[in-house]
């Protein structure tokens, strides 16, 4: 071999090595910058958030005073939401993955339908979460208007207040959330003022119809047109209006949603679902459902085909092979993907805003139809306030949210290590 040929071969090799080194250097620089930016961000959050991060912060309700404010309602709301999302999305996602991966059709039309479903599931994984919020609002919260008005603005928003003495007050809230006291207009009593410290429980409701019986025996039903302490204007079904004073009211009831049981009890049901934990959890379930399906399909695909063939060669049916061989072998991948999907669900805010979550709530949920708050929304509420102290509270909330996310990821790693078995 001549020297010229060796030189011609050596130059391309040196060029490729130089390109490899340049690419490796670019990757190292990009990774270093990303890690450095993350470290700076974490340092800034820890510096601002450690002031309020204590046990009282986790066990106190939100307040207009930063030193008394906490995450209790938002933390419990997120726990309820994630549980509902997991119960709704994981079984359905795994079952869908099994049908798509293990029972592939052979007929031409069925294959087209199968391919169409696969393409749409892949596309749904990249849809913005706010779109799922609109779907959740329409399908779950309002239920297409089949059991009430399709537009939630056609309902009259009211609050049911339970005081420390056990008195129940139902009225239209007139004051702001951060006011020192709550001012309401009770249709049967007029103006009512309740101190925040005297409120044991608050529940927001949507009323479809108000029913009044006046002192002279007149019975009136309709929706609010205008409510003031001095006068109530009621819109009747034929668009007529009736005006009367609260002092003329003998009795007053409302027709809300279709309800079974007491709202304070765990065994309570209503239709439509309204801005409830069930509606919010099902909306989050829609957000993570494509992720669960894709992760489960990849886990099932990773199981060697020889295991399926060996099981069926021994006389097992296709379902028996899936149930006893394929699913146990794919559990680590399925569980890991599902828990990582839960990590995304707990950090979502936009779908919950659309589904009717509250930015300020002073109670923890009693049932799946109760009002709720969530950690991302509480952080958003604090970060949007002008006071610097609330910004530090938001940093503390971010630390708690990051801790929850890290806990989910840790559980995912533990499950993978515990269930991972070599497939021989």
PyMOL commands that set and color helices and strands:
alter all, ss='L'
color gray80, all
select helices_A, chain A and resi 3-49+55-59+66-68+72-102+108-124+129-141+143-145+152-154+196-198+246-248+277-301+305-313+318-346+350-355+375-383+388-419
alter helices_A, ss='H'
color red, helices_A
select strands_A, chain A and resi 156-163+168-173+181-186+190-195+199-207+209-214+219-227+232-235+241-244+249-255+258-260+269-271
alter strands_A, ss='S'
color yellow, strands_A
deselect
rebuild
show_as cartoon
